[in-house]
Amino acid sequence: MSESTNINQNRKDNDTPKPVSIRPETTPLYTTSVYTFPTLDDVRNYYADSSSSYLYRRNGNPNTRQVEAIISTLEGTEASVLAASGMAAIAQGCFALLQPGDAVLATEVLYGGTYAFFEQVLRPWGIDITYVDVNNQRALAKAMTSAVRMIYAETIANPLLQVTDLEGLGRFAQENRLYLVVDNTFATPALTTPSVYGSTLVVHSLTKYLNGHSDVIGGVASGSKTIVDRVRRFAETFGGVLSPYDAWMTERGLQTFEIRVRKQFDNAYQVATALCDHLVIEKVYYPGLDTHETHGIAKRILKNGFGAMVSFELRGGEVAANAFVRACGDILFAPSLGGVKTTISHPALTSHRAFASEERARLGIRDGVIRLSVGIEPFEQIWHHVSQGLAAAAASQ
Ligand SMILES: Cc1ncc(COP(=O)(O)O)c(C=O)c1O
């Protein structure tokens, strides 16, 4: 018998898998689109209780389930359901809760993509949307009709960072038996958990702070098990589910969530304070400053800081904004937020372009407004680059 035959023989003997006990340190990535079932009884059992088994990826996967559990803990909710993007979470949440003929009271200043969804999808679908100052109880009461089913707000509004009085809004929603949907993307559960104030659903763009590394697009909706099951059923039918890889990446990002955002909040406070002294700046928008219109609310609603977003208006409009962007060195223009690197955005041209220019002007989102997403770099490094940008903006006048 040749040596090679012996080796093949050995291989064959070794083909029988040996029972081994492995406990990986991190969650393995389950890419399979479907699971196999030894018998029809097992299939029947899955449909009777799917909480500890899987059938088809669109209906759940170990990676998405793991992240859902982590976010439910962070948000203090019974359940969560992931989505293919923040917009998918918002859309699937709204579709699951609303019917044509219903009406929504939405915050006046909200993310442009959400505004576009409300105007281009929900309204033609038969939902009336009224935009109100959600911190003004009288305006809310005035806007109420018997068709209103939902209030939609952002904890910290994009881009001028007004903080919503979730306490008052939660009370209003409860008294009027309305769903309260809160986008907690900018605040993150490190600052506040809207469920404490009675939110029906908390939605997030995972793309931002929860993943935190600008390498995932994802979303999540969290709430009671009954409500989240409704959203999940809708999402499974609609199909806007998160891929296992993006869930796996998000789980990785979530491991450093608290430590990242704490550093970001700290840096942002220092940046906002330093910006106030600069002559080229018309106004700084940061809820931690006592000059911010919602500072009082921020002190009540936000714990552990005031967030990592800082907006400011440059004197000199778009010309100054352009000069700032060009001269900011390592701080790059990137129309997203929440990553570990500090980035710049220009809301009028990007996130809020869906608004008519008169509406943007009315809301204060002028062409000189710059939005900084403050990262985890040393403050001195961030300030060095921001100062260069400010000097260029001043020189452009
Ligand atoms: C506050 C807020 N909500 C929702 C979204 C939408 O999230 P995504 O881009 O993941 O769909 C964004 C995106 O910028 C956002 O800023």
The ligand as a Tripos MOL2 file, in Angstrom:
@<TRIPOS>MOLECULE
LIG
   16    16     1     0     0
SMALL
NO_CHARGES

@<TRIPOS>ATOM
      1 C1        -32.3930   61.7430   12.5490 C.3       1 LIG1
      2 C2        -32.3370   60.7570   11.4270 C.ar      1 LIG1
      3 N1        -33.2850   59.8150   11.3420 N.ar      1 LIG1
      4 C3        -33.2880   58.9110   10.3400 C.ar      1 LIG1
      5 C4        -32.3280   58.9250    9.3500 C.ar      1 LIG1
      6 C5        -32.3770   57.9150    8.2400 C.3       1 LIG1
      7 O1        -31.4650   56.9010    8.4550 O.3       1 LIG1
      8 P1        -30.7870   56.0310    7.2830 P.3       1 LIG1
      9 O2        -29.9200   56.9530    6.5010 O.co2     1 LIG1
     10 O3        -30.0630   54.9690    8.0210 O.co2     1 LIG1
     11 O4        -31.9120   55.5070    6.4650 O.co2     1 LIG1
     12 C6        -31.3100   59.8850    9.4090 C.ar      1 LIG1
     13 C7        -30.2720   59.9240    8.3780 C.2       1 LIG1
     14 O5        -29.4520   60.8100    8.3200 O.2       1 LIG1
     15 C8        -31.3290   60.8450   10.4650 C.ar      1 LIG1
     16 O6        -30.4070   61.8060   10.5480 O.3       1 LIG1
@<TRIPOS>BOND
     1     1     2 1
     2     2     3 ar
     3     2    15 ar
     4     3     4 ar
     5     4     5 ar
     6     5     6 1
     7     5    12 ar
     8     6     7 1
     9     7     8 1
    10     8     9 2
    11     8    10 1
    12     8    11 1
    13    12    13 1
    14    12    15 ar
    15    13    14 2
    16    15    16 1
@<TRIPOS>SUBSTRUCTURE
     1 LIG1         1 GROUP 0 **** ****
